[in-house]
Every structure is written in C-alpha cells, then in structure tokens.
Amino acid sequence: MQLLSRLATALGLIILVVAAILLGKDVIDINQLHAVANANRSTNFPSPLNNVLITAGLAALGGLLTGLGLSLPARRNPR
C-alpha cells in the first residue's frame, strides 16, 4: 500500500500542477476573447469553454488522487 499511496499522491500533485498551468492559459485566452468582444471586431476566436472544462476535470481528478494518496495507510501493521 505504501507504493500505491506514494504513486497516487505524486500523480495527483502532477495533475494539479498541470491543471494550474492550464488555468493560467485559460485566463489569458478569456482575457483576449473579452478584449475582442469589447473592441467589437468580427474575427474568429475559438471558444475557451472546452479548455475550462478540461482544466476543471483535471483539477478534480488531481485533488481526488492527492487526497486518496494521503489518506491511504503508509504502512501495514502486522498483528
């Protein structure tokens, strides 16, 4: 269980870092989209909705794995 606990914690933390980076990218994309909307230009900009949903899903998965890894027992107590 110790290996599984450490693996889940490490994987969860990596996913949380990736989600944080994607969140920063999403903020930049949404700010650009807002600026275009305010300028009233008719250029095509992709919708950031899919990226936001992916980021939310990754953050939820990363939090779940990190919590699971931290809650698993580090050692088995033989009786």
C-alpha positions as a LaTeX table, in Angstrom:
\begin{tabular}{lrrr}
\hline
Residue & $x$ (\AA) & $y$ (\AA) & $z$ (\AA) \\
\hline
Met1 & 0.00 & 0.00 & 0.00 \\
Gln2 & 2.92 & 2.32 & 0.56 \\
Leu3 & 3.84 & 2.27 & $-3.13$ \\
Leu4 & 0.23 & 2.84 & $-4.18$ \\
Ser5 & $-0.10$ & 5.70 & $-1.70$ \\
Arg6 & 3.03 & 7.44 & $-2.94$ \\
Leu7 & 2.12 & 6.85 & $-6.57$ \\
Ala8 & $-1.39$ & 8.29 & $-6.13$ \\
Thr9 & $-0.03$ & 11.30 & $-4.25$ \\
Ala10 & 2.67 & 12.00 & $-6.85$ \\
Leu11 & 0.29 & 11.55 & $-9.77$ \\
Gly12 & $-2.32$ & 13.75 & $-8.10$ \\
Leu13 & 0.19 & 16.53 & $-7.47$ \\
Ile14 & 1.45 & 16.37 & $-11.06$ \\
Ile15 & $-2.11$ & 16.61 & $-12.37$ \\
Leu16 & $-2.81$ & 19.56 & $-10.07$ \\
Val17 & 0.26 & 21.39 & $-11.39$ \\
Val18 & $-0.85$ & 20.73 & $-14.99$ \\
Ala19 & $-4.34$ & 21.99 & $-14.13$ \\
Ala20 & $-2.87$ & 25.17 & $-12.61$ \\
Ile21 & $-0.83$ & 25.81 & $-15.77$ \\
Leu22 & $-3.89$ & 25.24 & $-17.96$ \\
Leu23 & $-5.89$ & 27.57 & $-15.74$ \\
Gly24 & $-3.32$ & 30.32 & $-16.38$ \\
Lys25 & $-3.60$ & 29.70 & $-20.12$ \\
Asp26 & $-7.41$ & 29.78 & $-19.88$ \\
Val27 & $-7.30$ & 33.13 & $-18.10$ \\
Ile28 & $-5.16$ & 34.58 & $-20.88$ \\
Asp29 & $-7.49$ & 33.18 & $-23.57$ \\
Ile30 & $-10.60$ & 34.51 & $-21.84$ \\
Asn31 & $-8.99$ & 37.95 & $-21.43$ \\
Gln32 & $-8.19$ & 38.02 & $-25.14$ \\
Leu33 & $-11.72$ & 36.97 & $-26.01$ \\
His34 & $-13.09$ & 39.70 & $-23.74$ \\
Ala35 & $-10.84$ & 42.29 & $-25.36$ \\
Val36 & $-12.04$ & 41.27 & $-28.83$ \\
Ala37 & $-15.67$ & 41.43 & $-27.71$ \\
Asn38 & $-15.13$ & 44.91 & $-26.28$ \\
Ala39 & $-13.44$ & 46.09 & $-29.49$ \\
Asn40 & $-16.47$ & 44.86 & $-31.45$ \\
Arg41 & $-14.37$ & 43.15 & $-34.09$ \\
Ser42 & $-15.68$ & 40.24 & $-36.07$ \\
Thr43 & $-12.61$ & 38.00 & $-36.06$ \\
Asn44 & $-12.85$ & 34.31 & $-35.29$ \\
Phe45 & $-11.57$ & 33.29 & $-31.89$ \\
Pro46 & $-12.05$ & 29.76 & $-30.57$ \\
Ser47 & $-14.27$ & 29.33 & $-27.53$ \\
Pro48 & $-12.27$ & 28.62 & $-24.36$ \\
Leu49 & $-15.13$ & 26.54 & $-22.92$ \\
Asn50 & $-13.54$ & 23.15 & $-23.71$ \\
Asn51 & $-10.24$ & 24.20 & $-22.13$ \\
Val52 & $-12.02$ & 25.40 & $-19.00$ \\
Leu53 & $-13.91$ & 22.10 & $-18.72$ \\
Ile54 & $-10.70$ & 20.09 & $-19.19$ \\
Thr55 & $-8.97$ & 22.19 & $-16.54$ \\
Ala56 & $-11.82$ & 21.69 & $-14.07$ \\
Gly57 & $-11.80$ & 17.94 & $-14.71$ \\
Leu58 & $-8.04$ & 17.70 & $-14.27$ \\
Ala59 & $-8.18$ & 19.71 & $-11.05$ \\
Ala60 & $-10.91$ & 17.45 & $-9.67$ \\
Leu61 & $-9.01$ & 14.29 & $-10.66$ \\
Gly62 & $-5.76$ & 15.65 & $-9.23$ \\
Gly63 & $-7.43$ & 16.58 & $-5.96$ \\
Leu64 & $-9.06$ & 13.15 & $-5.73$ \\
Leu65 & $-5.79$ & 11.30 & $-6.35$ \\
Thr66 & $-3.85$ & 13.51 & $-3.96$ \\
Gly67 & $-6.44$ & 13.01 & $-1.23$ \\
Leu68 & $-6.55$ & 9.28 & $-1.88$ \\
Gly69 & $-2.78$ & 9.04 & $-1.73$ \\
Leu70 & $-2.61$ & 10.99 & 1.50 \\
Ser71 & $-5.39$ & 9.00 & 3.14 \\
Leu72 & $-4.07$ & 5.54 & 2.30 \\
Pro73 & $-2.08$ & 3.97 & 5.12 \\
Ala74 & 1.65 & 4.35 & 4.69 \\
Arg75 & 2.42 & 1.06 & 6.42 \\
Arg76 & 0.59 & $-2.11$ & 7.15 \\
Asn77 & 0.64 & $-3.08$ & 10.82 \\
Pro78 & 1.12 & $-6.84$ & 11.13 \\
Arg79 & $-0.59$ & $-8.46$ & 14.11 \\
\hline
\end{tabular}
